[in-house]
Amino acid sequence: MNMPPRPGQHLPGPHSMPATEAVFADPLVIHAEVDALLAQVGDVSNASGIPQQAKILEQAHDLLVQALATVDKI
């Protein structure tokens, strides 16, 4: 038997989000993590470091995408 949803039950928000995602959505934490990754990029004029730089930038991108997905759930 299908029960109707309770008021507010269908709405996303902190009650439906694990604590780790709530922390992950903190802009200050995200900013600090991206800054730490960007600090590792180093000299962009050195062509031999491009693969490592690309890997670091991809990590920063993934972090931002995950943060946006988390905020979208809130």
C-alpha positions as CSV (number, residue, x, y, z in Angstrom):
1,M,0.0,0.0,0.0
2,N,1.4,3.4,-1.0
3,M,1.4,5.9,1.8
4,P,1.4,9.6,0.8
5,P,4.6,11.5,1.6
6,R,4.8,13.2,4.9
7,P,5.1,17.0,4.8
8,G,8.6,18.0,3.8
9,Q,9.7,14.4,3.3
10,H,10.2,14.8,-0.4
11,L,12.3,17.9,-0.1
12,P,16.1,17.6,-0.2
13,G,18.0,19.2,2.6
14,P,20.2,18.7,5.6
15,H,17.9,16.0,7.0
16,S,18.4,13.9,3.8
17,M,22.1,14.5,3.4
18,P,24.9,12.6,5.2
19,A,27.1,14.7,7.6
20,T,30.1,14.3,5.3
21,E,28.3,16.0,2.4
22,A,27.1,18.8,4.7
23,V,30.7,19.5,5.6
24,F,31.8,19.2,2.0
25,A,29.4,22.0,0.9
26,D,31.2,24.5,3.2
27,P,32.6,27.1,0.8
28,L,35.6,27.9,3.0
29,V,36.6,24.2,3.0
30,I,36.2,24.0,-0.7
31,H,38.1,27.2,-1.3
32,A,41.0,26.0,0.9
33,E,41.2,22.6,-0.8
34,V,41.2,24.1,-4.3
35,D,43.8,26.7,-3.3
36,A,46.0,23.8,-1.9
37,L,45.7,22.0,-5.2
38,L,46.4,25.1,-7.3
39,A,49.5,25.8,-5.2
40,Q,50.9,22.4,-6.3
41,V,50.5,23.3,-10.0
42,G,53.8,25.2,-10.1
43,D,55.4,26.9,-13.1
44,V,53.0,26.6,-16.1
45,S,55.8,27.5,-18.5
46,N,57.6,24.2,-17.9
47,A,56.3,21.9,-20.6
48,S,57.7,18.7,-19.0
49,G,55.3,19.2,-16.0
50,I,52.1,19.4,-18.1
51,P,50.9,15.9,-17.3
52,Q,51.3,16.4,-13.6
53,Q,49.7,19.9,-13.8
54,A,46.8,18.4,-15.8
55,K,46.3,15.7,-13.1
56,I,46.2,18.4,-10.3
57,L,43.8,20.6,-12.3
58,E,41.6,17.6,-12.9
59,Q,41.5,16.9,-9.1
60,A,40.5,20.5,-8.5
61,H,37.8,20.2,-11.2
62,D,36.4,17.0,-9.7
63,L,36.4,18.7,-6.3
64,L,34.4,21.6,-7.6
65,V,32.0,19.4,-9.6
66,Q,31.3,17.3,-6.4
67,A,30.7,20.5,-4.4
68,L,28.2,21.7,-7.0
69,A,26.5,18.4,-7.0
70,T,26.3,18.6,-3.2
71,V,24.9,22.1,-3.2
72,D,22.4,21.1,-5.9
73,K,21.0,18.4,-3.4
74,I,20.5,21.0,-0.6
